[in-house]
Structures are given as C-alpha cells and as structure tokens.
Amino acid sequence: MVKFDYKNKIITNYKFMFSNKIFIVLVCIFLLAGAVFLGILSWQTLSQKQKPQVNVEEIPSHLTVPKNTTTIEVPKDFISPTTTAAAATTSNTVAPVSKDLGVVWLAEPIKLENLKLVKEGSNDFGDVEVYYKVAVLDGGGEIINAYVPGMGGSSVIRFKKTAQGQYYLIKQNSDFDLANAGGLKINVAIDAVTKLNSLTAPEQLVVGKMIFVKKSWYDKNPLSLTESEKISATDSGDFFKKLDATNFQMSYVNYVLRLADSSVIYYDLSYDFLADDNSLVAEFNSDSQAYKTKKFDRTIRQGCSFAGASGIIYPKDLAGRLRDIGATNSSSALYAPLSSDDELVKAVYEGYKVGRDPTITYDGKPVLSYQDLAAKQPVIVWRDALGDYHIFPNSDYGPLAECGKPVIYLYPETKIEVKVKVGAKVRISEPDYGDGWKVVANPDGKIINGDGAVYENLYWEGLGRGYYPSIKEGRVVKRINIEAELRSDLAVLGLNEKEIFDFMDFWLAKMPKTAYIRLTWLDTNEMNELAPLAISPRPDTVKRVFLDFAGQNTEATDLASQKLKGFERNGFTVVEWGGLLAEKK
C-alpha cells in the first residue's frame, strides 16, 4: 500500500506550474520580439523599394547670371509642383483649371514699361517695345510676354521673372531663338527645359462639325483680337470669329483661339468642297453643270495684298436671294444668286475692275461689261453651321493690281551700312532684292550697292504680305486738275522737291483718262500693315505714302473727307512713296 504525502505533492506541483509559466512567458516575449524585429526589417526593406533613387548629378545647382548667354537648366523654384492655380489671391486674376501647376494666368494682360530684355536689331522687322505681365507664379514670380512686330503681325517671346528679379527666356514657348542669335541682354538667362502646356495650341479644332486648321503665320498680339465674337469655349481657350471690313460691303473673317496668356492663334476654316486647285468637289444639279469647270477663291483679293483671310462672309440674311446649285460631300448645299443684279455679283465686278483699264485688252481679251461677267458664274455661296454666308468669287475675275513702284529713300546723318527688308512678295526690284538689300547710304541720299553701283533709291514692285486697308476716305478731282492736285498733296504730306518730281515722273502718265479721279492716300501705319519695312540700324523718322486711285465718270462719292498729315525729318530719315499699279498682262 502506497502512502501519499499530499503537502509535498502540492508544493512540487506548484513549483512545476510556476516553472512552466515562466517558460511560457519567456517564449511569448521571444516570439513577440521576433515579430517586432521582422516587422521593422520588412518596413525598412519596403521603404527602400519605394524611395526614389536620386542621381545627384541630375539636380540643377543654384543658377547665377552667366557672363555670356548660354543654355542652362531651369531653377528648382521655377514652378512649384505642389501648388495649384487656385492658391493665388491676386484681384485681377482668374483661377481656371490650370494645365501648369503653380501658374495663375491673368484675366487681362497688364502692360509694362519697356523692359529692354532684347537687344535692338535682333529681329528683322522691329524691336520689342511692348511687354505684358500675363501670369503670376507661386512664390512671387511672373510670366512676361514680349511682342515683336513682323510681317503682317507680331510674334511673341516669353520670359519668366523670379521673385528675386532674375529674368529667364522660356525657350520652348518663344517664337525666336534669341539665345543663338545673341539677341538677349546680359542679365537674361535661358530656360530650355520648361514648357507651359497652357500655351500649346492644337493643329486642328472642331467646332460645330466645322474643322479649323492652324495657320502657319498670324498676329499673336492680343490687340489684334478686336471686334471679335466668341463662338465657343475649347480645352485650349476661347474661340472667336473676327471680322474685318472690305471695300466690297462684306467682311473678311478669321477664326482666332485665345490662349491662357491672352496671346492668339489664327485658324483657317477647312472647306471640304474646295480642292487645292480651287475647283469644286460637289454634285451639281442638272441646270448648274457649268460650275463643274470653274474655280473659286475663298476671298476677294483687295488692293495689292496677297494676304488671305480664312474667308469672306456677307453680313445680311440671304434667304430668298439664292438658288440651290448642288451639294457638297458632307451634304451641305451650295448656292448662287438668283438675280444677276444681286449685290454679290456687283461686289465681284467691283473687284474685277481694280487694275483694269476698259480701253485696253488683257491677254488679248477686252475688259468684260457687268452683264457679260454676270453671265459667267461669277460667285457661289455656302452657309456654315453658325449661320454665316461664305462668298466665293470666280478665280478668273479677281483684281489685277500690285504695289506699283514703291521707292525707298535713305537719309542717314552719316555714311553708314544699311540693311533693308520689305514684307512683300517682291516681283521686280532695283537693285536686285534677293533676300533683302544691304547697301551703304549717304546723307545726300546716294545709295551704293554691294557691286559698287550707285542708286538714288531702292525700288520694288509686288504684293504685300499684310492686309490692304478698306477705302473709307478720299476725294474726287477733275482729270484736268490732276497734276496740280497731286503736287499739292505730296507737298502737304512732307515730300521734298526731288521726291515729288520722281513721283510725278512715274505716276502722272498712269492716271485714268476718265473725267474724274478718286484719290486716297495710305499712310505709314497702313503701309506697315500691308508691307512692313525692316531697316537696320533703326531709323529715327519714317514716312510712307501710297496712292490708291480709280477713274470715275462723275464727281459723286460716299467717302469721308481725308485729312493729310506731314512730318518732320529728324535724325536718320526714311521716305517711301508708291501706288496701286495694274499688273502687266
């Protein structure tokens, strides 16, 4: 028989149980410590995988103004990657959905003083004189636009100004590579990296099923967007229809996209029924088959300009005045005037008469009468999705004129080398124009060409690249008084005796033989729009005069009276005269 010692047994059991608890606690502590260690190790590994690898050599250092203009990296504080446009509180800004974080575009540009960031003579057609603040940047910087005059319009150069006052040319958003041309002042650096996405315009826009194609040239200055009508809002900016008056009771139309910085991009409306050779791509009605062989222009050429608007539209409702002649591939209708006496036919005939003398023949053919032209399918009409009527004149009956013998006189204060370019399609010149004249000019007006030949002036003929102005002013004089009237006008305009003699020697014999002659003088500003001059070094005084004239059988006119203005000759002076000349046929 076995005898148990319960007291010792209990104590032994307690000791065993206590030992087991200690063991269990130690095991738990060990396991917990292992888990913590593995967790830390895993977190560190994961962090290392997520952390971007930085190449120290790729981080731009702080920039200083270089001694010579060179391409350098953009500073790190150029645009904040974390701040949105809504953060700005400037009272004259808007907060659109920005494509460029940290940039707030102003609702309207603010004109600044001439900052003189660009060296004079860096551009062929003029120096920068107008600067605009167009955006504010997070951190106190600014975006500044500089507009440069050019052929038929202005180009844009864009700068960034930091809060510390340092200027950078934004190369990817500027029209000229002034860095390579050495055109920047010494305190301007180059940012070749940044590209402002808000200033990227699409090559094509589709508005109301109409396709618009970006033009290769245009005036980017926002001041060109006057008298415009907004027709649509796009992802790239507001889209406008811009109308300009013509001499033919119609309006040239251009389509303009206004970007975030208020600069503008011009577009052409694509006509799916007008082939590259101006023939019509359409199905014609049985009674309108004659239109198959005709070609039509998108505008009526005015004066001696070959610049083309997107089209020409008639501002009135043509309902009841048109007949259906066929349909385009997109099933829209083409029309022609019902009556041969319609204003549209009269407008084409007015353009046809420009540069044509009814007393002579052209290519062996006499000048058509109004009735003869009206019978030759002179015009077609198409109505767009906006309700505008587009007018297309027959290509055979356009104006026959060019800018006739504009001559340029150079009067520097000392003998200097002068470079001259004209914004025109030059057909005839003396001396040879080439890519522009490079001559030596003397104070007495004598001009020495590169080949040593001496000239009294620079002469050219051709078509201007800009727009010809509408004729709204002028007067009608009797043919028997034309010589005295012209001499008087030229003297009032400020031409000297030699310049007047040269003008009369060329133009008097070309005056119409009609009983009356209408005289209208274009001034310097209008000529700068039609055919801008680029002269280096820049002259102190420029006077340009150009005579638009037409023969009349009566003294009647609805033109406003024209007041002629003279000028003072100060410093390096340039004088040019010319007129509207019939093309030689």
Backbone torsions as a table, in degrees:
resi	resn	phi	psi	omega
1	MET	NA	133.1	-176.0
2	VAL	-98.4	141.7	-177.5
3	LYS	-116.8	123.7	-178.2
4	PHE	-92.5	144.2	173.7
5	ASP	-103.2	90.1	-173.9
6	TYR	-61.4	-36.6	-178.1
7	LYS	-63.1	-50.1	-179.6
8	ASN	-67.6	-33.6	-179.9
9	LYS	-63.7	-44.1	179.9
10	ILE	-61.7	-45.5	179.3
11	ILE	-61.8	-42.5	179.4
12	THR	-62.2	-41.4	179.3
13	ASN	-64.1	-41.2	178.2
14	TYR	-60.7	-43.8	180.0
15	LYS	-60.4	-40.3	-179.5
16	PHE	-66.9	-43.9	179.5
17	MET	-62.8	-42.0	-179.7
18	PHE	-63.7	-39.1	179.0
19	SER	-64.6	-39.9	178.7
20	ASN	-65.3	-38.7	-179.8
21	LYS	-64.9	-42.4	178.0
22	ILE	-61.4	-41.6	179.7
23	PHE	-62.6	-43.7	-179.2
24	ILE	-64.1	-42.5	179.1
25	VAL	-62.2	-42.8	179.0
26	LEU	-63.3	-41.0	178.1
27	VAL	-62.1	-42.8	179.9
28	CYS	-63.2	-43.1	178.9
29	ILE	-62.0	-41.7	-179.8
30	PHE	-63.4	-45.0	179.8
31	LEU	-64.3	-40.5	179.5
32	LEU	-64.2	-42.7	179.1
33	ALA	-63.3	-39.4	178.2
34	GLY	-64.6	-39.6	179.6
35	ALA	-64.6	-42.4	178.9
36	VAL	-62.5	-43.6	-179.6
37	PHE	-61.6	-45.1	178.9
38	LEU	-64.4	-36.7	178.5
39	GLY	-64.6	-44.4	179.2
40	ILE	-63.0	-43.5	-179.6
41	LEU	-61.6	-42.8	179.8
42	SER	-65.6	-40.5	-179.6
43	TRP	-64.5	-40.9	178.6
44	GLN	-65.0	-41.4	179.3
45	THR	-62.7	-44.1	179.8
46	LEU	-64.4	-40.5	179.3
47	SER	-62.5	-40.6	-179.5
48	GLN	-64.9	-34.9	179.4
49	LYS	-70.5	-36.8	-176.6
50	GLN	-82.9	-22.1	-176.9
51	LYS	-72.0	125.6	-179.1
52	PRO	-65.3	144.8	177.7
53	GLN	-87.1	123.0	-174.9
54	VAL	-106.5	125.5	172.6
55	ASN	-90.6	111.3	-174.5
56	VAL	-58.3	-31.4	-178.5
57	GLU	-68.2	-18.8	-178.4
58	GLU	-87.8	-9.2	179.9
59	ILE	-84.2	117.5	-178.5
60	PRO	-66.0	139.3	176.4
61	SER	-80.5	170.1	178.2
62	HIS	-61.0	134.5	-173.4
63	LEU	-94.1	143.1	172.2
64	THR	-122.3	162.1	-179.4
65	VAL	-67.8	121.0	-179.4
66	PRO	-72.4	154.5	177.4
67	LYS	-66.7	-36.1	175.9
68	ASN	-121.1	148.2	-178.0
69	THR	-66.9	118.7	178.2
70	THR	-137.9	162.4	177.8
71	THR	-79.9	124.0	-178.9
72	ILE	-132.8	164.5	-178.6
73	GLU	-69.3	154.3	176.7
74	VAL	-72.0	141.0	176.8
75	PRO	-66.5	152.4	-175.5
76	LYS	-63.5	-23.9	-177.1
77	ASP	-93.8	16.1	-176.3
78	PHE	-59.9	-56.1	177.0
79	ILE	-135.6	128.8	180.0
80	SER	-72.5	129.9	-179.8
81	PRO	-80.2	-2.3	-174.4
82	THR	-115.7	-9.6	-175.6
83	THR	-102.8	132.8	179.4
84	THR	-94.7	168.8	-178.4
85	ALA	-62.6	-27.1	-176.6
86	ALA	-68.0	-10.6	-176.8
87	ALA	-74.7	-18.9	-176.3
88	ALA	-78.1	151.8	-178.5
89	THR	-128.0	11.0	180.0
90	THR	-59.7	135.0	-170.4
91	SER	-65.4	-30.0	-176.0
92	ASN	-102.4	27.6	176.9
93	THR	-112.4	163.2	171.7
94	VAL	-115.7	163.0	-179.2
95	ALA	-123.1	74.0	178.3
96	PRO	-75.7	175.3	172.7
97	VAL	-72.0	102.0	-170.2
98	SER	-79.4	140.6	172.3
99	LYS	-88.3	-6.0	-178.1
100	ASP	-129.3	100.8	-176.9
101	LEU	-62.2	136.8	-179.7
102	GLY	88.0	-0.7	179.3
103	VAL	-113.8	128.4	176.1
104	VAL	-117.9	114.0	-179.0
105	TRP	-80.3	138.0	179.5
106	LEU	-75.7	147.3	178.0
107	ALA	-63.0	-38.9	175.9
108	GLU	-135.6	138.5	179.4
109	PRO	-65.9	149.2	179.2
110	ILE	-107.1	120.1	-178.6
111	LYS	-70.1	135.4	-179.0
112	LEU	-113.0	168.8	172.5
113	GLU	-67.9	165.8	178.3
114	ASN	-67.3	106.2	-176.6
115	LEU	-76.0	-16.7	176.7
116	LYS	54.4	48.2	178.0
117	LEU	-84.5	-16.7	-177.3
118	VAL	-113.3	136.7	179.1
119	LYS	-67.6	143.9	176.2
120	GLU	-63.6	141.8	179.1
121	GLY	83.0	6.7	-179.4
122	SER	-75.9	-20.7	-177.5
123	ASN	-119.5	142.9	-176.4
124	ASP	-63.4	-32.4	-169.6
125	PHE	-108.2	5.4	175.3
126	GLY	151.0	164.2	-178.5
127	ASP	-97.4	154.6	178.3
128	VAL	-66.8	125.2	177.2
129	GLU	-125.0	-15.6	-174.5
130	VAL	-120.1	123.2	176.5
131	TYR	-121.8	142.1	178.9
132	TYR	-132.3	136.2	168.2
133	LYS	-80.7	124.9	-173.9
134	VAL	-121.1	-12.3	-179.4
135	ALA	-158.6	156.2	171.7
136	VAL	-114.6	149.4	-178.0
137	LEU	-113.3	150.5	174.7
138	ASP	-60.8	128.0	-178.2
139	GLY	101.3	-0.6	173.0
140	GLY	102.8	3.2	179.7
141	GLY	-81.9	177.3	-178.7
142	GLU	-141.1	154.1	166.1
143	ILE	-105.6	132.6	-176.5
144	ILE	-127.1	131.3	175.9
145	ASN	-101.0	137.8	173.1
146	ALA	-118.9	125.7	-178.1
147	TYR	-102.0	130.3	-174.7
148	VAL	-112.9	122.9	179.2
149	PRO	-64.1	144.1	-179.0
150	GLY	-151.7	-164.6	-177.7
151	MET	-68.9	105.5	176.9
152	GLY	75.1	7.4	179.7
153	GLY	168.4	-178.2	-175.8
154	SER	-107.3	144.7	170.5
155	SER	-101.0	170.2	-175.0
156	VAL	-126.5	138.8	171.4
157	ILE	-118.5	132.7	-174.9
158	ARG	-114.0	137.4	-179.1
159	PHE	-124.4	155.8	169.4
160	LYS	-116.3	133.8	175.3
161	LYS	-113.2	124.9	179.6
162	THR	-79.9	169.3	177.1
163	ALA	-63.0	-22.8	-180.0
164	GLN	-88.2	-0.4	176.5
165	GLY	92.3	7.2	178.3
166	GLN	-83.1	134.9	179.5
167	TYR	-101.8	140.8	175.8
168	TYR	-130.7	133.1	170.5
169	LEU	-77.6	126.6	177.4
170	ILE	-87.5	93.9	-168.0
171	LYS	-62.5	-42.7	-174.6
172	GLN	-72.3	-13.2	178.7
173	ASN	-116.1	24.0	178.7
174	SER	-121.7	149.1	-175.1
175	ASP	-80.4	-22.3	-177.6
176	PHE	-120.0	142.6	174.2
177	ASP	-89.6	76.9	-176.9
178	LEU	-69.5	-19.0	179.7
179	ALA	-64.4	-50.9	-179.6
180	ASN	-69.8	-27.7	-179.6
181	ALA	-81.8	-4.7	-178.0
182	GLY	66.6	31.3	-173.3
183	GLY	-94.3	-0.9	-177.5
184	LEU	-96.9	148.3	174.4
185	LYS	-68.5	161.3	-171.7
186	ILE	-64.1	-23.1	-176.8
187	ASN	-92.5	13.8	-179.7
188	VAL	-113.6	124.6	177.1
189	ALA	-98.4	175.1	-175.9
190	ILE	-114.0	130.4	169.3
191	ASP	-108.0	105.5	-178.9
192	ALA	-96.2	3.4	-173.3
193	VAL	-101.5	-49.1	-172.5
194	THR	-67.3	138.2	171.7
195	LYS	-132.6	120.4	-179.3
196	LEU	-84.2	110.4	-173.8
197	ASN	-65.8	-27.8	-179.5
198	SER	-66.0	-14.9	-176.6
199	LEU	-104.7	16.0	177.2
200	THR	-97.3	117.3	-178.1
201	ALA	-97.8	138.4	179.1
202	PRO	-68.6	152.3	177.6
203	GLU	-68.8	-29.8	178.5
204	GLN	-135.3	149.2	173.2
205	LEU	-128.5	142.1	175.7
206	VAL	-116.4	118.2	-179.3
207	VAL	-131.1	119.3	179.0
208	GLY	56.3	41.6	-179.5
209	LYS	68.6	5.9	175.4
210	MET	-98.9	139.6	-178.2
211	ILE	-102.4	128.0	178.9
212	PHE	-117.0	133.9	-175.8
213	VAL	-114.2	131.9	-177.6
214	LYS	-62.6	135.0	179.1
215	LYS	-76.4	156.5	178.4
216	SER	-81.9	-20.0	177.0
217	TRP	-140.6	152.0	-178.3
218	TYR	-177.8	168.5	177.8
219	ASP	-94.8	115.0	-177.2
220	LYS	-86.3	-9.4	-179.3
221	ASN	-65.6	128.6	-178.7
222	PRO	-61.1	-20.1	178.2
223	LEU	-66.1	-18.2	177.2
224	SER	-73.4	-13.8	-177.8
225	LEU	-91.1	56.7	178.1
226	THR	-100.3	154.0	179.2
227	GLU	49.9	50.6	-178.1
228	SER	-115.6	154.2	-179.1
229	GLU	-118.0	124.2	178.2
230	LYS	-70.9	129.9	-179.8
231	ILE	-115.6	-16.1	-179.3
232	SER	-168.1	153.8	170.2
233	ALA	-105.2	129.6	-179.9
234	THR	-119.0	172.6	177.5
235	ASP	-65.0	-21.6	-177.3
236	SER	-98.4	-7.3	-179.3
237	GLY	142.3	179.3	179.0
238	ASP	-76.3	143.8	-176.6
239	PHE	-113.0	130.9	-171.9
240	PHE	-123.2	157.7	169.3
241	LYS	-110.1	121.9	-176.5
242	LYS	-113.3	125.5	-177.8
243	LEU	-110.0	139.0	175.0
244	ASP	-130.1	134.9	-176.6
245	ALA	-67.6	153.3	175.2
246	THR	-121.3	178.3	175.1
247	ASN	-82.5	0.9	-170.0
248	PHE	-117.6	29.8	176.8
249	GLN	56.4	30.9	174.5
250	MET	-130.7	-173.4	-179.7
251	SER	-134.5	131.3	167.4
252	TYR	-67.1	142.3	178.5
253	VAL	-122.8	134.6	171.4
254	ASN	-127.3	153.0	-179.9
255	TYR	-115.5	128.5	-165.9
256	VAL	-131.3	130.4	174.7
257	LEU	-100.1	126.2	177.6
258	ARG	-97.9	118.5	-178.4
259	LEU	-81.6	177.7	-174.5
260	ALA	-61.4	-30.3	-178.3
261	ASP	-92.2	12.3	179.9
262	SER	76.2	-4.9	172.5
263	SER	-68.2	158.9	-172.4
264	VAL	-125.4	150.8	178.4
265	ILE	-124.0	129.9	-178.5
266	TYR	-93.4	145.0	-179.9
267	TYR	-129.3	150.9	172.4
268	ASP	-102.0	139.1	171.8
269	LEU	-76.3	130.0	-179.9
270	SER	-86.9	121.0	178.3
271	TYR	-97.2	111.3	-174.8
272	ASP	-71.1	-11.2	-177.6
273	PHE	-101.0	1.0	-178.2
274	LEU	-111.9	112.3	-178.5
275	ALA	-74.9	170.4	-178.6
276	ASP	-60.8	-30.2	179.1
277	ASP	-91.8	12.3	177.7
278	ASN	73.1	10.0	171.7
279	SER	-78.9	164.4	-174.9
280	LEU	-96.0	135.8	175.4
281	VAL	-107.7	95.2	-174.0
282	ALA	-164.6	165.2	172.4
283	GLU	-100.8	121.6	-174.6
284	PHE	-101.5	149.3	176.7
285	ASN	-65.9	160.1	-175.6
286	SER	-60.1	-30.8	-179.1
287	ASP	-90.8	8.6	-176.9
288	SER	-130.3	26.6	-177.2
289	GLN	-66.1	-21.0	-179.1
290	ALA	-62.8	-23.3	-179.2
291	TYR	-71.7	-16.5	-178.1
292	LYS	-59.0	-36.6	-173.6
293	THR	-96.5	3.1	-177.1
294	LYS	-94.0	157.5	174.7
295	LYS	-121.7	146.4	-173.2
296	PHE	-134.5	141.0	179.2
297	ASP	-91.5	154.0	179.2
298	ARG	-80.9	-13.9	176.9
299	THR	-142.9	166.2	169.0
300	ILE	-94.4	115.3	-179.7
301	ARG	-65.1	135.1	-174.5
302	GLN	-115.3	127.8	177.8
303	GLY	61.5	-135.5	-177.7
304	CYS	-113.5	39.6	177.4
305	SER	-109.4	141.9	172.4
306	PHE	-110.1	9.2	177.2
307	ALA	-68.7	134.7	-177.2
308	GLY	-111.0	128.5	168.2
309	ALA	-73.5	172.1	177.9
310	SER	-64.1	-32.6	179.7
311	GLY	-176.0	-173.9	176.9
312	ILE	-133.3	130.9	-176.1
313	ILE	-121.9	155.1	178.2
314	TYR	-100.1	127.4	-170.3
315	PRO	-78.3	-9.6	-176.3
316	LYS	-102.7	164.8	177.5
317	ASP	-75.0	127.1	-178.2
318	LEU	-100.2	10.4	179.1
319	ALA	-58.0	131.4	-179.9
320	GLY	87.9	-7.8	-178.2
321	ARG	-109.6	-0.5	-174.3
322	LEU	-122.0	154.1	171.8
323	ARG	-122.2	147.5	-179.0
324	ASP	-75.9	126.8	178.3
325	ILE	-114.1	-11.7	-179.6
326	GLY	167.8	-172.1	-177.7
327	ALA	-137.5	146.5	178.4
328	THR	-81.7	174.1	178.6
329	ASN	-62.6	-25.3	178.4
330	SER	-92.2	14.2	174.7
331	SER	70.6	15.0	173.3
332	SER	-88.4	151.9	-172.2
333	ALA	-85.5	149.4	168.7
334	LEU	-110.3	144.6	-174.6
335	TYR	-130.4	165.4	170.5
336	ALA	-138.6	155.3	179.1
337	PRO	-61.8	141.1	176.9
338	LEU	-69.4	-40.2	-174.4
339	SER	-106.4	141.3	175.9
340	SER	-71.5	-13.0	178.0
341	ASP	-95.6	10.4	-178.1
342	ASP	-64.0	150.6	178.6
343	GLU	-58.2	-30.4	-179.7
344	LEU	-65.1	-42.8	178.4
345	VAL	-66.4	-40.1	179.0
346	LYS	-63.2	-37.9	179.5
347	ALA	-64.8	-41.6	178.2
348	VAL	-64.1	-39.3	-179.7
349	TYR	-67.8	-35.9	176.9
350	GLU	-62.7	-40.5	176.0
351	GLY	-67.9	-36.9	-179.8
352	TYR	-63.1	-35.7	-177.0
353	LYS	-71.1	-21.2	-176.1
354	VAL	-64.1	120.7	178.1
355	GLY	85.2	1.5	-179.9
356	ARG	-110.9	129.6	177.4
357	ASP	-98.7	117.4	-175.8
358	PRO	-65.0	-9.7	-178.9
359	THR	-89.4	-5.3	-179.3
360	ILE	-127.9	171.0	179.6
361	THR	-105.5	158.9	178.8
362	TYR	-128.7	120.3	-173.4
363	ASP	54.8	35.5	178.3
364	GLY	79.0	4.3	-177.9
365	LYS	-115.0	138.2	178.6
366	PRO	-72.4	161.1	175.3
367	VAL	-68.5	132.8	-177.2
368	LEU	-71.4	145.8	169.3
369	SER	-77.2	167.7	178.9
370	TYR	-59.4	-44.4	-177.5
371	GLN	-63.4	-39.0	179.1
372	ASP	-65.1	-44.0	-179.7
373	LEU	-65.8	-40.3	-177.8
374	ALA	-61.5	-23.1	-178.9
375	ALA	-88.3	2.0	-173.2
376	LYS	-113.1	37.2	178.9
377	GLN	48.4	61.8	-171.9
378	PRO	-76.2	-16.0	-173.4
379	VAL	-159.2	145.2	170.6
380	ILE	-125.6	164.7	-176.3
381	VAL	-134.0	141.9	174.4
382	TRP	-135.2	139.5	-179.7
383	ARG	-107.8	127.5	-176.6
384	ASP	-87.8	-179.8	-176.8
385	ALA	-69.3	-16.0	177.5
386	LEU	-87.7	-6.7	-179.2
387	GLY	94.0	4.0	-179.7
388	ASP	-83.7	142.3	177.4
389	TYR	-94.3	118.2	178.9
390	HIS	-96.4	134.1	-174.5
391	ILE	-107.9	131.9	-179.1
392	PHE	-125.5	105.7	179.2
393	PRO	-77.9	150.4	176.7
394	ASN	-61.4	130.1	-175.4
395	SER	-61.3	-23.9	-177.0
396	ASP	-75.4	-11.0	-170.0
397	TYR	-125.4	37.6	176.6
398	GLY	-84.3	172.6	178.0
399	PRO	-59.8	154.0	-179.4
400	LEU	-124.3	70.5	-175.5
401	ALA	-149.2	157.5	175.2
402	GLU	-144.8	169.2	175.8
403	CYS	-70.1	109.2	-170.5
404	GLY	-93.3	124.4	177.4
405	LYS	36.3	54.5	163.8
406	PRO	-64.8	130.5	176.2
407	VAL	-120.4	141.7	-174.0
408	ILE	-115.5	124.7	176.3
409	TYR	-103.8	135.8	179.9
410	LEU	-114.7	125.5	179.7
411	TYR	-129.3	78.7	177.0
412	PRO	-75.5	163.6	178.3
413	GLU	-76.5	-27.8	175.6
414	THR	-137.0	166.3	178.5
415	LYS	-65.5	120.8	-176.5
416	ILE	-143.4	160.9	171.8
417	GLU	-85.1	134.6	-176.0
418	VAL	-130.4	135.7	173.2
419	LYS	-109.2	133.5	-177.3
420	VAL	-132.1	130.4	171.8
421	LYS	-129.4	150.5	178.5
422	VAL	-126.3	137.6	-179.5
423	GLY	-81.4	75.1	-176.3
424	ALA	-154.2	161.7	170.8
425	LYS	-88.7	94.0	-172.7
426	VAL	-77.4	122.9	-179.4
427	ARG	-98.5	-39.5	-179.9
428	ILE	-133.2	142.4	178.5
429	SER	-154.0	157.4	175.3
430	GLU	-154.1	118.1	-4.2
431	PRO	-65.4	176.7	-176.6
432	ASP	-56.2	129.6	-174.7
433	TYR	-75.1	-45.9	-177.2
434	GLY	58.0	-124.7	176.0
435	ASP	-94.7	12.9	-177.0
436	GLY	133.1	155.9	179.5
437	TRP	-85.0	140.6	171.4
438	LYS	-131.9	105.7	-170.2
439	VAL	-134.6	171.8	171.1
440	VAL	-107.5	123.6	-178.2
441	ALA	-108.0	145.4	-178.7
442	ASN	-117.2	155.0	-180.0
443	PRO	-56.6	-29.1	179.8
444	ASP	-82.3	3.0	178.2
445	GLY	95.2	-10.7	179.1
446	LYS	-67.5	136.0	-176.9
447	ILE	-119.6	127.5	-179.8
448	ILE	-108.1	118.1	179.6
449	ASN	-78.1	169.8	-178.8
450	GLY	-61.7	-26.6	179.7
451	ASP	-87.5	4.1	178.2
452	GLY	93.5	-11.2	180.0
453	ALA	-68.1	145.9	-177.5
454	VAL	-107.4	134.3	-179.0
455	TYR	-129.5	156.1	176.4
456	GLU	-91.2	-18.4	179.4
457	ASN	-163.7	173.4	175.2
458	LEU	-105.4	127.4	-172.8
459	TYR	-118.8	136.8	176.2
460	TRP	-145.9	156.7	171.0
461	GLU	-137.7	148.6	178.8
462	GLY	160.4	-155.0	-177.3
463	LEU	-119.2	129.9	179.6
464	GLY	-69.7	150.0	-179.5
465	ARG	-82.9	-17.8	-178.8
466	GLY	-94.5	-163.6	-177.2
467	TYR	-93.1	140.2	174.5
468	TYR	-83.1	132.9	-175.2
469	PRO	-71.7	156.7	173.0
470	SER	-73.4	140.6	-179.7
471	ILE	-86.8	104.6	-177.9
472	LYS	-117.8	-14.4	-179.2
473	GLU	-128.8	162.1	177.6
474	GLY	150.8	-170.8	177.3
475	ARG	-152.6	161.2	179.9
476	VAL	-111.8	130.1	-179.0
477	VAL	-123.5	160.1	177.2
478	LYS	-75.0	143.6	-178.5
479	ARG	-59.4	-35.7	-177.0
480	ILE	-69.1	-16.9	-179.1
481	ASN	-105.4	7.4	-168.7
482	ILE	-62.5	-38.1	-178.2
483	GLU	-63.7	-47.3	-179.9
484	ALA	-65.0	-38.0	-179.4
485	GLU	-65.3	-43.5	-179.8
486	LEU	-65.7	-44.9	179.4
487	ARG	-60.2	-42.1	179.8
488	SER	-63.0	-44.7	179.9
489	ASP	-61.5	-44.8	-177.0
490	LEU	-64.5	-37.0	177.8
491	ALA	-66.9	-41.6	177.8
492	VAL	-62.8	-38.1	-179.6
493	LEU	-69.7	-15.2	174.2
494	GLY	104.3	7.8	178.7
495	LEU	-73.0	147.8	179.4
496	ASN	-86.2	178.7	-173.5
497	GLU	-60.3	-44.0	-179.4
498	LYS	-65.1	-43.9	-179.6
499	GLU	-63.0	-39.6	177.9
500	ILE	-65.9	-43.3	179.2
501	PHE	-59.5	-46.0	-179.0
502	ASP	-62.8	-42.1	179.7
503	PHE	-61.5	-50.4	-177.9
504	MET	-63.5	-36.6	-179.8
505	ASP	-60.9	-35.3	-178.4
506	PHE	-89.0	-43.5	-167.0
507	TRP	-94.1	-26.5	-175.0
508	LEU	-58.2	-42.8	-178.5
509	ALA	-69.6	-15.6	-177.4
510	LYS	-96.1	2.7	177.4
511	MET	-69.2	143.1	-179.1
512	PRO	-58.7	153.2	-179.6
513	LYS	-90.0	8.2	179.2
514	THR	-70.7	167.0	-176.8
515	ALA	-66.2	-29.1	-178.3
516	TYR	-132.8	154.4	179.6
517	ILE	-134.8	130.5	176.0
518	ARG	-88.7	130.8	-178.9
519	LEU	-118.5	128.1	174.0
520	THR	-136.1	129.6	-179.2
521	TRP	-104.3	125.7	171.3
522	LEU	-84.9	143.7	-178.4
523	ASP	-102.8	-173.0	-175.7
524	THR	-60.0	-45.2	-178.4
525	ASN	-61.9	-42.0	-179.6
526	GLU	-68.8	-36.9	177.1
527	MET	-69.4	-34.4	176.4
528	ASN	-65.1	-28.6	176.0
529	GLU	-77.1	-38.6	-177.8
530	LEU	-76.3	-49.6	-175.7
531	ALA	-146.8	80.0	-174.5
532	PRO	-61.9	144.5	176.2
533	LEU	-99.3	140.5	172.6
534	ALA	-118.0	114.9	-176.6
535	ILE	-128.1	128.5	178.3
536	SER	-131.0	126.5	2.9
537	PRO	-69.1	160.7	-174.5
538	ARG	-69.9	127.4	-179.9
539	PRO	-72.0	156.8	177.3
540	ASP	-83.0	-30.7	-177.8
541	THR	-135.6	132.3	176.4
542	VAL	-131.6	128.7	174.9
543	LYS	-129.2	121.9	179.3
544	ARG	-124.4	129.9	177.4
545	VAL	-129.4	144.9	-174.6
546	PHE	-148.8	127.9	-175.3
547	LEU	-98.9	120.7	170.1
548	ASP	-104.3	127.0	-174.9
549	PHE	-143.7	161.5	178.1
550	ALA	-157.3	144.3	177.2
551	GLY	-78.2	146.3	177.8
552	GLN	-138.1	152.5	177.7
553	ASN	-90.4	-15.7	178.7
554	THR	-129.9	171.4	179.4
555	GLU	-88.4	-0.6	-174.5
556	ALA	-67.4	142.4	175.0
557	THR	-158.9	149.1	174.8
558	ASP	-110.4	13.5	179.7
559	LEU	-79.3	147.6	173.8
560	ALA	-72.5	153.1	178.8
561	SER	-66.4	140.6	-177.8
562	GLN	-103.9	131.5	177.0
563	LYS	-102.1	118.4	-178.2
564	LEU	-85.4	146.8	-177.2
565	LYS	-123.2	135.7	175.6
566	GLY	-88.7	-165.3	-179.7
567	PHE	-158.9	162.4	175.2
568	GLU	-106.0	139.6	-179.4
569	ARG	-92.5	108.9	179.4
570	ASN	-125.6	130.0	176.8
571	GLY	65.1	-150.5	178.2
572	PHE	-65.1	113.2	-173.2
573	THR	-113.2	137.3	176.2
574	VAL	-123.1	131.3	178.0
575	VAL	-125.7	137.5	177.3
576	GLU	-136.9	136.2	169.2
577	TRP	-127.3	156.3	179.3
578	GLY	-169.6	-173.7	179.6
579	GLY	-165.1	172.5	-179.0
580	LEU	-84.6	115.9	-171.4
581	LEU	-115.6	136.5	175.6
582	ALA	-65.4	135.2	177.3
583	GLU	-65.9	145.2	-179.6
584	LYS	-78.1	121.5	179.4
585	LYS	-124.9	NA	NA
